[in-house]
Amino acid sequence: MWKQFYAAIKQLLLLTHQTDENREQIKELRHQVREFASAIERLAYEVRRIDEKVDYYARNEAQERENLNLRVENALLKSGRQLPPEEPNKDATD
């Protein structure tokens, strides 16, 4: 009988100790989960920020290409007006 009582008390103390260890592990795991969640939030923010930059640069690049095309077209139009007048063909007047 005392043996069973001793075994039960020993089991109770062991389970109490394991429960305390489990509580500490749960506390540590919750802390890690909060840290991971925070890190994920920071990463998501950075991804959004980079995505916005990519969009901005893509729009800017498209605008720059359009401006370059307009400048080239403008230069071509101006150069057409700046051609020297045609000289009469000497063979045709002879």
LOSE-147111 format. One line per field, with one value per residue (C-alpha): residue number from 1; residue in three letters; x, y, z. Coordinates in pm, whole numbers, plus 50000, padded with zeros to 5 digits. Each point is the difference from the previous one (the first is absolute). Example, Ala and Ser with C-alpha at 12.3 -4.5 7.8 and 13.67 -1.06 7.14 Angstrom:
BEGIN
num <- (1  2)
residu <- (ALA  SER)
c1 <- (51230  50137)
c2 <- (49550  50344)
c3 <- (50780  49934)
This chain:
BEGIN
num <- (1  2  3  4  5  6  7  8  9  10  11  12  13  14  15  16  17  18  19  20  21  22  23  24  25  26  27  28  29  30  31  32  33  34  35  36  37  38  39  40  41  42  43  44  45  46  47  48  49  50  51  52  53  54  55  56  57  58  59  60  61  62  63  64  65  66  67  68  69  70  71  72  73  74  75  76  77  78  79  80  81  82  83  84  85  86  87  88  89  90  91  92  93  94)
residu <- (MET  TRP  LYS  GLN  PHE  TYR  ALA  ALA  ILE  LYS  GLN  LEU  LEU  LEU  LEU  THR  HIS  GLN  THR  ASP  GLU  ASN  ARG  GLU  GLN  ILE  LYS  GLU  LEU  ARG  HIS  GLN  VAL  ARG  GLU  PHE  ALA  SER  ALA  ILE  GLU  ARG  LEU  ALA  TYR  GLU  VAL  ARG  ARG  ILE  ASP  GLU  LYS  VAL  ASP  TYR  TYR  ALA  ARG  ASN  GLU  ALA  GLN  GLU  ARG  GLU  ASN  LEU  ASN  LEU  ARG  VAL  GLU  ASN  ALA  LEU  LEU  LYS  SER  GLY  ARG  GLN  LEU  PRO  PRO  GLU  GLU  PRO  ASN  LYS  ASP  ALA  THR  ASP)
c1 <- (50000  50279  50172  49695  49962  50368  49967  49692  50174  50309  49781  49819  50329  50135  49684  50012  50361  49920  49702  50222  50253  49721  49869  50346  50035  49657  50099  50321  49811  49745  50284  50155  49666  49967  50352  49926  49674  50184  50268  49735  49827  50330  50067  49651  50054  50332  49847  49722  50255  50216  49691  49905  50353  49992  49665  50133  50315  49802  49765  50296  50185  49697  49966  50369  49969  49698  50190  50298  49773  49842  50341  50118  49681  50031  50364  49905  49722  50231  50274  49753  49930  50367  50102  50167  49787  50036  50239  49871  50138  50261  49928  49634  50072  50239)
c2 <- (50000  50244  49901  50095  50324  50082  49918  50222  50290  49949  49997  50315  50183  49886  50117  50333  50048  49908  50237  50284  49921  49989  50338  50150  49846  50132  50346  49986  49874  50279  50250  49847  50010  50371  50061  49806  50188  50328  49893  49894  50337  50179  49781  50064  50374  49983  49793  50259  50281  49829  49927  50368  50098  49757  50142  50354  49926  49812  50298  50237  49789  49989  50378  50044  49778  50200  50326  49867  49893  50345  50169  49782  50069  50372  50001  49816  50247  50297  49853  49960  50372  50087  49835  50241  50100  49784  50133  49995  49712  50134  49720  50095  50365  49919)
c3 <- (50000  50090  49681  49793  50194  49942  49628  49972  50177  49784  49688  50117  50059  49662  49822  50185  49893  49639  50004  50118  49725  49743  50117  49959  49655  49902  50123  49792  49695  50030  50016  49689  49819  50082  49871  49680  49951  50044  49753  49749  50036  49937  49697  49864  50045  49816  49718  49960  50004  49737  49790  50014  49896  49708  49888  50033  49802  49735  49956  50002  49745  49772  50027  49922  49690  49885  50054  49806  49713  49994  50000  49712  49808  50071  49885  49681  49927  50063  49784  49712  50014  50016  49677  49761  49708  49697  49744  49649  49803  49752  49756  49983  49910  49724)
